[in-house]
Amino acid sequence: MSKLEEKYRNSYLTLEELRCLREEVNSMSDEQLEESLRKTWELTEVSAVESRDLDKLKNKIDNKIFSQRHTIPLYVKVLRIAAVILLPILLVSTIYLYRENTLLGQKEFVASTGEGEQVTLSLPDGTKVTLNANSYLSYNLSEYNSKNRRIEFNGEGYFRVVKTSTITPFSIETNGLVVSVLGTTFNLCSYSSDATAELFLEEGRVSLHSLKTGQNLTLLPNQKAIFHQDSGMLTIEKDNYVTDASAWRRGELVFRNVPLENVLEKISEVYHVSIVVGTRNERFKEDLFTGVLSRTNINEVLEVIEHSYHLKAVLNNGEIKLIDLQ
C-alpha cells in the first residue's frame, strides 16, 4: 500500500486509486493499521523542526505526563514527538479521505463477487441481475433510470431486463462490446481474461455493437452471439439449448456431446483441483460426454465419472487421479 499512500500524501491520487486505497485500509486489521502508521512515522522527515524545539516539546510533554522521572527508550520518545507533529496532518488526511469516499459513494454503485460467490441484484428500474463468480457491475447513481440505464460489466451474469414506459434502452459496456436492449432475458459471459465473450438470448431481442470494428448485429431468441475480443468481430450461431448457459444459477454443469477431456478441464476449473488421467484406455479422453453434473459437490461428480467409465478416483497430494479398477 506504500505507493498509494505516497500518492495520496502528495495529492495526486485518482478516483480508482482512491477506491483501491479505501478497500485496502478496510481490509486491514487493527494490528496492521498500527504497524503501517508506525512505519509512516519512522519514514517521515522532521528535519524542518529545530532540535532545541524538539527538546523543549519533549520536556513539556514529559512534565505533563509523568510526575516522577522514568527511563524511556529513545525510539519511544521519537515516536511521541513524531505523533505530535504528524497528528494534525493525519487528521486532515483522514477528513479528506472520508470526504472523497463519501462523494465517490454518492456517484457510483459497485457490486462484485469473489471466487465461488454468486449474488442477485435488483437495479433501480427493476431489472434483475445474478452475478456469477469473479464478476463486476457498476453504474452511475445520479444518471441511472433518469438519463440512461447504462452499466459497466465484467464477468458472467444472468439478466432479466425490465421494459420501462420510456424508450430508454438498457445498455451494457463490457470489454469493447456494447449490448443494448429494451426488455429481455439473456446470459452474458464476458471476462476480460477470455478470448471471447458469449451472449445466449432466451427472450426478446438484443442489439450488439463492436467498439473496435463498428460492427452491429441483432440477436433473436435461441441464438448465441460470439464476440472475439482481439479482432472485435461478432458472429451469430443458432442454439436450441440457450438455457444451458445459465445452468450455473441452478448449481449445475450441463454438457451435450462434449469431449471428455474438455469436461475434465471444466471440472478442474470449477472446483480448483488438478485431475490426472491414469487409465490405460487410450480412447478415454476422446469420448463424448452428455449429462448434468453438480457444480457444488465434487464427490457426486467423481461418482458419475467413476460409474460411467469404470474408473476409480484417488486423491493424492491435492491431486485427483483417475485410474482403472483392479
Secondary structure in CASP SS format (residue, H / E / C, confidence):
PFRMAT SS
TARGET T0000
AUTHOR 0000-0000-0000
METHOD secondary structure of the structure
MODEL  1
M C 1.00
S H 1.00
K H 1.00
L H 1.00
E H 1.00
E H 1.00
K H 1.00
Y H 1.00
R H 1.00
N C 1.00
S C 1.00
Y C 1.00
L C 1.00
T C 1.00
L H 1.00
E H 1.00
E H 1.00
L H 1.00
R H 1.00
C H 1.00
L H 1.00
R H 1.00
E H 1.00
E H 1.00
V H 1.00
N H 1.00
S H 1.00
M C 1.00
S C 1.00
D H 1.00
E H 1.00
Q H 1.00
L H 1.00
E H 1.00
E H 1.00
S H 1.00
L H 1.00
R H 1.00
K H 1.00
T H 1.00
W H 1.00
E H 1.00
L H 1.00
T C 1.00
E C 1.00
V C 1.00
S C 1.00
A C 1.00
V C 1.00
E C 1.00
S H 1.00
R H 1.00
D H 1.00
L H 1.00
D H 1.00
K H 1.00
L H 1.00
K H 1.00
N H 1.00
K H 1.00
I H 1.00
D H 1.00
N H 1.00
K H 1.00
I H 1.00
F C 1.00
S C 1.00
Q C 1.00
R C 1.00
H C 1.00
T C 1.00
I C 1.00
P C 1.00
L H 1.00
Y H 1.00
V H 1.00
K H 1.00
V H 1.00
L H 1.00
R H 1.00
I H 1.00
A H 1.00
A H 1.00
V H 1.00
I H 1.00
L H 1.00
L H 1.00
P H 1.00
I H 1.00
L H 1.00
L H 1.00
V H 1.00
S H 1.00
T H 1.00
I H 1.00
Y H 1.00
L H 1.00
Y H 1.00
R H 1.00
E H 1.00
N H 1.00
T H 1.00
L H 1.00
L H 1.00
G H 1.00
Q H 1.00
K H 1.00
E E 1.00
F E 1.00
V E 1.00
A E 1.00
S E 1.00
T C 1.00
G C 1.00
E C 1.00
G C 1.00
E C 1.00
Q C 1.00
V E 1.00
T E 1.00
L E 1.00
S E 1.00
L C 1.00
P C 1.00
D C 1.00
G C 1.00
T C 1.00
K E 1.00
V E 1.00
T E 1.00
L E 1.00
N C 1.00
A C 1.00
N C 1.00
S C 1.00
Y E 1.00
L E 1.00
S E 1.00
Y E 1.00
N E 1.00
L C 1.00
S C 1.00
E C 1.00
Y E 1.00
N C 1.00
S C 1.00
K C 1.00
N E 1.00
R E 1.00
R E 1.00
I E 1.00
E E 1.00
F E 1.00
N E 1.00
G E 1.00
E E 1.00
G E 1.00
Y E 1.00
F E 1.00
R E 1.00
V E 1.00
V C 1.00
K C 1.00
T C 1.00
S C 1.00
T C 1.00
I C 1.00
T C 1.00
P C 1.00
F E 1.00
S E 1.00
I E 1.00
E E 1.00
T E 1.00
N C 1.00
G C 1.00
L E 1.00
V E 1.00
V E 1.00
S E 1.00
V E 1.00
L C 1.00
G C 1.00
T E 1.00
T E 1.00
F E 1.00
N E 1.00
L E 1.00
C E 1.00
S E 1.00
Y C 1.00
S C 1.00
S C 1.00
D C 1.00
A C 1.00
T E 1.00
A E 1.00
E E 1.00
L E 1.00
F E 1.00
L E 1.00
E E 1.00
E E 1.00
G C 1.00
R C 1.00
V E 1.00
S E 1.00
L E 1.00
H E 1.00
S E 1.00
L C 1.00
K C 1.00
T C 1.00
G C 1.00
Q C 1.00
N E 1.00
L E 1.00
T E 1.00
L E 1.00
L C 1.00
P C 1.00
N C 1.00
Q E 1.00
K E 1.00
A E 1.00
I E 1.00
F E 1.00
H E 1.00
Q C 1.00
D C 1.00
S C 1.00
G C 1.00
M C 1.00
L E 1.00
T E 1.00
I E 1.00
E E 1.00
K E 1.00
D C 1.00
N C 1.00
Y C 1.00
V H 1.00
T H 1.00
D H 1.00
A H 1.00
S H 1.00
A H 1.00
W H 1.00
R H 1.00
R H 1.00
G C 1.00
E E 1.00
L E 1.00
V E 1.00
F E 1.00
R E 1.00
N E 1.00
V E 1.00
P E 1.00
L H 1.00
E H 1.00
N H 1.00
V H 1.00
L H 1.00
E H 1.00
K H 1.00
I H 1.00
S H 1.00
E H 1.00
V H 1.00
Y H 1.00
H C 1.00
V C 1.00
S E 1.00
I E 1.00
V E 1.00
V E 1.00
G C 1.00
T C 1.00
R C 1.00
N C 1.00
E C 1.00
R C 1.00
F C 1.00
K C 1.00
E C 1.00
D C 1.00
L E 1.00
F E 1.00
T E 1.00
G E 1.00
V E 1.00
L E 1.00
S E 1.00
R C 1.00
T C 1.00
N C 1.00
I H 1.00
N H 1.00
E H 1.00
V H 1.00
L H 1.00
E H 1.00
V H 1.00
I H 1.00
E H 1.00
H H 1.00
S H 1.00
Y H 1.00
H C 1.00
L E 1.00
K E 1.00
A E 1.00
V E 1.00
L E 1.00
N E 1.00
N C 1.00
G C 1.00
E E 1.00
I E 1.00
K E 1.00
L E 1.00
I E 1.00
D E 1.00
L C 1.00
Q C 1.00
END
